[in-house]
Amino acid sequence: MPAAVLTLIWLHFSGISGYHDSNMMALLGAVLILSAVATLFKKQFHALGNTLRDRAPTQFKRLQPGLTVLAGAILGFLVTFTSVGAGALGAVMLLYLYPKRMKPSILIGTDIIHAVPLTFIAGIGHLLLGNVNYVLMMTLLAGSIPGVLLGATVSTKAPDAFLRIAIATALTFAGVKMLA
């Protein structure tokens, strides 16, 4: 949350938020592609976290709090600057940092509870900066709300591997488009 507020302050005083910035679009594209990679290789990141935790448990546990704060700061910046990161990247970071404690339901709940206030702060900040197209926002909400309900239903029935590949493909195409 502090990183989100600091990012908003930086956006305001740098003037970046007031115009189409190629650096912002490039970072957005890169974060979308990074999210696709994180989505595809979530199990491998979890396995890496497990391996590191098993090899040096005392050192790993000692580093967890600081790395968790760092992960939160990275997510706070990315979500505020690009609107991407809280979901796929947050989940992968949690799986990596807490490989022994993260049951799927705890991972999802923790990630959502973190993402909602973070997104709210970033959204209010962008609203105050004048970066919101209200017609576009309402149009997105009109599709997103039914989409969430449909997605929640489909995600419980579709194979995990299929969903992961479909999401990663969509993120990759969007990321490449932003980089072009």
N, C-alpha and C positions, 0 to 999 in steps of 0.2 A: 504494500500500500504506500509506504513512503517513496518507493521508486516511481510509482505511478504519479504521485503528486509532484515530485521533482521533475519528472519528464514533462508534465503539463506546464510547469513553470518555465522550463527550458524552451518548450514549444512557443509559449507566449512571448518570451523575451527575445528569442532568436528570429521570430517572424516566419519560421518554417510553416506553422499551421495556417498561415494566411494564403498560401499559394501551392500549386502543384509542384512538389519538390521531387526531382528524379532520385535523390538519395532515399527518400521515404518509399518510393515505389520499388526501388531495387531491394531495400531491406524487406519490404513486404513480400516480394517474390522469393527472396532467400528464405524467409521464415516459413512461407508456405511449403517450399521444397523440404526444409528441415523437418517440418511437421509430418510430411509424407514419409520421410525416412524414419522418423520416430515411430510412426504408426506401423510401418512395415516390420521394423526390427525391435518392437517393444519387448518381445520374449528374450531376445539376445541381450538387450540392456539390462533386463531383470536378471538374467543368468550372470552377466558380468558383475552386477552388484552383489549377487550371492557369492560368487567366487572371491571377490575382494573382501567381503564380510567374513567369509570362512577362513581366509588366509591370515588376516590380521584383525581379529574381532575387536580388540581393545582400541587400536588406533582408528579403526573404522568408526566405532561408536563415539570416540572423542571428536572426530571431524564432522559427524553428522549434523550437529546443531548449526555450526558455521556454514556448512555447505547448503543446508536447508534455507538459511537466511539469504545466501548468495543466489540460490535457485529462485527464491521469491523475488529478489531484486531484479533478476534477469527477466522473469515473467512479467513483473510490474512494468518494466520498461517496454518489453515487446508488445504487450497487450495495449498499452497506452499509445505507443508509436505506430503500431501496425494493425491493431485489433486482432491479432493472431497469437496463439501461444498457450493460452490458459488450459485448453483441453488436451490435445495430444502431447505437447511438450511438458505440461505440468504432470500428466500421468506418468510419462516416462521418467521424469526426474524423481518423482516419488518412488517408483518401482526400483530405480537404481539406488536411491539413498536409504530406502527402507525395505530391502528385499525379503526380510523374514517376517515382517508384520503386515504386509499389504495383501489382504484378501481382496478379491475384486469389488465386493460391496463397500469396503472401507476405502479403497482407492478411489472409486467413483464418487462416493459421498464427500470425502475430504477434498477432492479436486473441484467438485461443484461448489461446495461451501466456500472454498477459496476464490473460485472464479467469479461468483456472483457479486460479492462486494468490490472486488478488484475491477470488474467490468463496470459496475455502477459508478465508482469513483472516476474511472477513465471517461465514461460516457458523460457524466455531469461536467467534467472538466472540458471536454470537447464542446458540449452544449454552451458553456460559458465563453469559450473561445470563438463561438460562432461557426463551428465546423459541422453543423448538422443540417442536412437537407430533410425537412420534415415530411414532404410528400414521399420521397424515397424511403424514409424510415417507416412510414405507415404502410407503404406498399410491401416492404420487406416483412413487417410484422403480420400483415394479412396472409402471407404465404408461410411464414415461419411457424406460426402457432399451429396450424393444421399439420405442417411438416414435422414438428416435434412429436405430435401424437402419432402420426404415421411411422416415423422413425423409431419411436419407442416400441411400437408393435412389431415392426419388421425386425428390429435388432434382436428381439428375443427368439425369433424363429429362423432367421438366416444364419448360415454357418459363419463363424467368426473370421475364418480366413477370407471368405468372399467379401465380407464387409470391410475388412482391413485393406484388401487390394483395391476395392472400389473407392474407398475414401482416399487412399494414397494416390490413386490415379487422378482423381478430381483435384486434389491439392497440388499435384505435380503440374498438371495442365494450367491451373490458375497461376502457379508460381512462375512457370516459363513465360506465360503471357505478360506478367508484370515485369519480368526481366527484359522482355523484347522491346 
